[in-house]
Amino acid sequence: MFKTRVLYISQEMDPYTSLSEMGSFMRKFILNANKKSFEMRILMPKFGTINERRHKLHEVVRLSGMNIIIDDDDFPLIIKVASLPESRIQVYFLDNEEFFKRKFIFKDEEGNPFDDNDNRMIFFCKGGMETVKKFGWPPDIIHASGWMSSLIPLFLRKVYNDDPVYQHSKIIYTPFVNQGGNILSGNFNDKVLINDMAEDDLLNYFDESGNIDLDLGAMLNSDGVILPIEDGMEKNIEFLEKNNVPYYIHKSEDEKYVGDMEFYQQIKEG
């Protein structure tokens, strides 16, 4: 019997990056999902705050060496790997000297979001999709979390949907209310449009006022949404119900994450 393959794509996860509740949530969620004997892999950005020696990262030469194109510029992609403590799950870190080797993650020392956060997001999402292609590892479920992974559902729907690695993949997204750095500058439309995408493909990523809303677009392009229990999630629940997007509200640890895994199966089976 084949194991269900689950790919996690997250901007945060303990013990590597922990700016908000997302870091702790994703670590606990993944470790509990691991008890279901899924075949699992994790993708994260290799921020400069991550200590490579302490966490035993090393470069995966066979996966490194790709160039990711953003707005007609090429950026080299380096892949590093480590094992998540308390498990044998492989965590793959996407690295680029220009985007990630900084002392701060999403904002500078004065608290201002980096001007190139949009480029960093596009690099991470596109680089992640290309890395999994290089694995030759078709995921049954892709679970993306946080604004930095919010283009994954869009790319899966509009660019990679016919690729043999992804043609059977279902996408689940988890938004978080308090996220740093999700204020974007620059020409978002032109940069995000990759391959044969059209501007109409981006309509879901704008709210009624014409402002970019990354969680909105990610949820509308997903097969399902898992919501953490956070203040402010009521707005997302109302939105998901209005748009008939299947969702599940994550319960307490006492419930052993059973409902989350049942939701996985529901989404996998369509």
C-alpha positions as CSV (number, residue, x, y, z in Angstrom):
1,M,0.0,0.0,0.0
2,F,1.4,3.4,-1.0
3,K,1.9,6.0,1.8
4,T,0.2,9.4,1.4
5,R,2.9,11.9,0.4
6,V,2.5,15.3,2.2
7,L,4.7,18.3,1.3
8,Y,4.8,21.1,3.9
9,I,5.8,24.6,2.7
10,S,6.1,27.1,5.5
11,Q,7.9,30.4,6.2
12,E,8.2,29.5,9.9
13,M,8.7,26.4,12.0
14,D,10.4,25.7,15.4
15,P,13.2,25.3,16.1
16,Y,14.5,27.1,13.0
17,T,12.4,30.2,12.7
18,S,9.9,31.4,15.3
19,L,8.5,34.9,14.8
20,S,4.9,34.1,15.7
21,E,2.5,31.3,16.8
22,M,3.1,29.9,13.3
23,G,6.5,28.4,14.3
24,S,5.1,26.4,17.2
25,F,1.9,25.5,15.4
26,M,3.6,24.0,12.4
27,R,6.1,22.0,14.4
28,K,3.5,20.4,16.5
29,F,1.2,19.9,13.6
30,I,3.8,18.2,11.5
31,L,5.1,16.0,14.3
32,N,1.6,14.8,15.0
33,A,0.9,14.2,11.3
34,N,4.1,12.1,11.2
35,K,2.5,9.6,13.6
36,K,0.1,8.7,10.7
37,S,3.0,7.2,8.8
38,F,2.8,9.7,5.9
39,E,5.8,10.1,3.7
40,M,6.6,13.8,4.4
41,R,9.0,16.5,3.4
42,I,9.2,20.2,4.4
43,L,10.4,23.3,2.5
44,M,11.4,26.5,4.3
45,P,13.4,29.7,3.5
46,K,17.0,29.6,4.8
47,F,16.9,32.9,6.6
48,G,20.2,34.3,7.8
49,T,19.1,33.9,11.4
50,I,19.2,30.1,11.2
51,N,22.4,28.7,12.7
52,E,23.6,26.1,10.2
53,R,26.1,24.4,12.5
54,R,23.6,24.1,15.4
55,H,20.9,22.7,13.2
56,K,23.3,20.5,11.2
57,L,22.4,21.9,7.7
58,H,24.4,20.8,4.7
59,E,24.0,21.6,1.0
60,V,22.4,19.1,-1.3
61,V,24.6,19.6,-4.4
62,R,22.4,17.5,-6.7
63,L,19.4,19.9,-6.0
64,S,21.3,23.2,-6.0
65,G,22.4,25.1,-9.1
66,M,19.0,26.1,-10.5
67,N,18.3,29.8,-11.4
68,I,14.9,31.3,-10.5
69,I,13.9,34.1,-12.8
70,I,12.1,37.1,-11.3
71,D,11.3,40.1,-13.4
72,D,13.9,39.1,-16.0
73,D,16.6,38.7,-13.4
74,D,18.2,35.3,-12.5
75,F,18.8,34.3,-8.9
76,P,20.7,31.1,-8.0
77,L,18.9,28.7,-5.8
78,I,20.9,26.7,-3.2
79,I,19.2,23.8,-1.3
80,K,20.3,22.7,2.1
81,V,18.8,20.0,4.3
82,A,18.5,18.9,7.9
83,S,16.4,16.5,9.9
84,L,13.6,17.8,12.1
85,P,14.4,17.0,15.7
86,E,12.3,14.2,17.2
87,S,11.7,12.8,13.7
88,R,13.4,11.7,10.5
89,I,11.5,14.2,8.4
90,Q,13.8,16.0,5.9
91,V,13.6,19.8,6.0
92,Y,14.9,21.4,2.8
93,F,16.0,25.0,3.1
94,L,15.9,27.3,0.0
95,D,18.7,29.7,0.1
96,N,19.9,32.7,-1.9
97,E,22.6,35.2,-0.7
98,E,20.8,38.3,-2.0
99,F,17.4,37.4,-0.5
100,F,18.1,35.6,2.8
101,K,21.5,36.3,4.3
102,R,20.4,39.1,6.5
103,K,20.3,39.7,10.3
104,F,16.6,40.3,10.2
105,I,13.8,38.3,8.6
106,F,11.1,40.4,7.1
107,K,11.8,43.9,8.5
108,D,15.0,46.0,8.9
109,E,16.3,47.1,12.3
110,E,14.0,50.1,12.3
111,G,10.9,47.9,11.8
112,N,10.3,48.7,8.1
113,P,9.4,45.8,5.8
114,F,12.1,45.1,3.3
115,D,11.4,46.6,-0.2
116,D,12.1,43.3,-1.9
117,N,9.7,41.1,0.2
118,D,7.7,40.5,-2.9
119,N,10.8,39.2,-4.8
120,R,11.7,37.0,-1.8
121,M,8.2,35.5,-1.7
122,I,8.2,34.8,-5.5
123,F,11.6,33.2,-5.3
124,F,10.6,31.0,-2.4
125,C,7.3,29.8,-4.0
126,K,8.7,29.3,-7.5
127,G,11.9,27.8,-6.2
128,G,9.9,25.4,-4.0
129,M,7.8,24.2,-6.9
130,E,10.9,23.6,-9.0
131,T,12.8,21.9,-6.2
132,V,10.0,19.3,-5.8
133,K,10.1,18.7,-9.5
134,K,13.8,17.9,-9.2
135,F,13.0,15.5,-6.3
136,G,10.8,13.6,-8.8
137,W,8.5,13.1,-5.7
138,P,4.8,13.7,-6.5
139,P,3.0,14.9,-3.4
140,D,-0.6,13.9,-2.8
141,I,-1.2,16.9,-0.5
142,I,0.7,20.2,-0.4
143,H,0.1,22.1,2.8
144,A,1.3,25.7,2.6
145,S,1.2,28.1,5.5
146,G,1.9,31.8,5.9
147,W,1.9,34.7,3.5
148,M,5.4,33.8,2.1
149,S,3.9,30.5,0.7
150,S,0.7,32.2,-0.5
151,L,1.5,31.9,-4.2
152,I,1.9,28.1,-4.1
153,P,-1.9,27.5,-4.6
154,L,-1.8,29.9,-7.6
155,F,1.2,28.4,-9.2
156,L,-0.2,24.9,-8.7
157,R,-3.4,25.9,-10.4
158,K,-2.1,28.0,-13.2
159,V,1.4,26.9,-14.0
160,Y,2.2,23.4,-12.7
161,N,-1.3,21.7,-13.0
162,D,-0.3,19.6,-16.0
163,D,3.2,18.7,-14.7
164,P,3.4,14.9,-14.0
165,V,4.8,15.6,-10.5
166,Y,1.8,17.8,-9.5
167,Q,-1.1,16.7,-11.6
168,H,-2.7,14.7,-8.7
169,S,-1.7,17.1,-5.9
170,K,-4.3,18.7,-3.7
171,I,-3.5,22.0,-2.0
172,I,-4.4,23.0,1.6
173,Y,-3.5,26.5,2.9
174,T,-3.3,27.8,6.5
175,P,-3.4,31.5,7.0
176,F,-2.2,33.3,10.2
177,V,-3.4,36.7,11.3
178,N,-0.3,38.2,12.8
179,Q,2.5,37.9,10.2
180,G,5.5,40.1,9.7
181,G,6.6,41.5,6.4
182,N,3.4,40.9,4.4
183,I,3.4,44.5,3.1
184,L,4.5,44.4,-0.4
185,S,6.0,47.1,-2.6
186,G,7.0,47.2,-6.3
187,N,5.1,45.9,-9.3
188,F,3.5,42.8,-7.9
189,N,1.5,41.9,-11.0
190,D,4.4,41.9,-13.5
191,K,6.7,39.9,-11.2
192,V,4.1,37.2,-10.2
193,L,3.1,36.5,-13.8
194,I,5.3,33.5,-14.8
195,N,5.1,31.2,-17.8
196,D,1.7,31.7,-19.6
197,M,-0.2,33.3,-16.7
198,A,-2.5,36.3,-17.4
199,E,-3.4,39.3,-15.2
200,D,-6.9,37.8,-14.7
201,D,-5.2,34.9,-12.8
202,L,-4.3,37.4,-10.1
203,L,-7.7,38.8,-9.5
204,N,-8.3,36.6,-6.4
205,Y,-5.2,38.3,-4.7
206,F,-6.9,41.7,-4.5
207,D,-9.6,42.8,-2.1
208,E,-12.6,44.9,-2.9
209,S,-10.5,48.1,-2.4
210,G,-7.9,46.9,-4.9
211,N,-5.3,46.1,-2.2
212,I,-3.2,43.0,-2.3
213,D,-4.5,40.3,0.0
214,L,-2.2,37.3,-0.1
215,D,-4.3,35.1,2.2
216,L,-7.4,35.8,0.2
217,G,-5.9,34.7,-3.0
218,A,-4.3,31.6,-1.5
219,M,-7.5,30.4,0.1
220,L,-9.6,30.9,-3.1
221,N,-7.0,28.9,-5.1
222,S,-6.9,26.0,-2.5
223,D,-8.8,22.8,-2.3
224,G,-9.2,23.3,1.4
225,V,-8.1,25.5,4.3
226,I,-7.1,24.6,7.9
227,L,-7.5,27.5,10.3
228,P,-5.6,27.8,13.5
229,I,-7.5,29.1,16.6
230,E,-6.5,32.7,16.5
231,D,-8.2,36.0,17.2
232,G,-9.4,37.5,13.9
233,M,-10.1,34.2,12.2
234,E,-13.9,35.0,12.1
235,K,-13.3,37.1,9.0
236,N,-11.7,34.1,7.2
237,I,-14.5,31.7,8.3
238,E,-17.1,34.1,6.9
239,F,-15.1,34.5,3.6
240,L,-14.6,30.7,3.2
241,E,-18.3,30.0,3.7
242,K,-19.3,32.7,1.3
243,N,-17.0,31.2,-1.4
244,N,-17.8,27.5,-0.6
245,V,-14.2,26.7,0.2
246,P,-13.9,23.6,2.4
247,Y,-12.3,24.4,5.8
248,Y,-11.5,22.8,9.1
249,I,-10.8,24.7,12.4
250,H,-7.9,23.1,14.1
251,K,-8.8,21.9,17.6
252,S,-6.7,21.5,20.7
253,E,-3.8,19.1,21.1
254,D,-6.0,16.9,23.3
255,E,-7.8,15.8,20.3
256,K,-4.6,14.4,18.8
257,Y,-5.0,16.2,15.5
258,V,-7.5,13.5,14.4
259,G,-9.8,16.0,12.7
260,D,-6.9,17.6,10.7
261,M,-5.9,14.2,9.3
262,E,-9.5,13.3,8.5
263,F,-9.7,16.6,6.6
264,Y,-6.5,15.7,4.7
265,Q,-8.2,12.5,3.6
266,Q,-11.4,14.3,2.6
267,I,-9.4,16.7,0.5
268,K,-7.3,14.0,-1.0
269,E,-10.3,12.0,-2.1
270,G,-12.0,15.2,-3.5
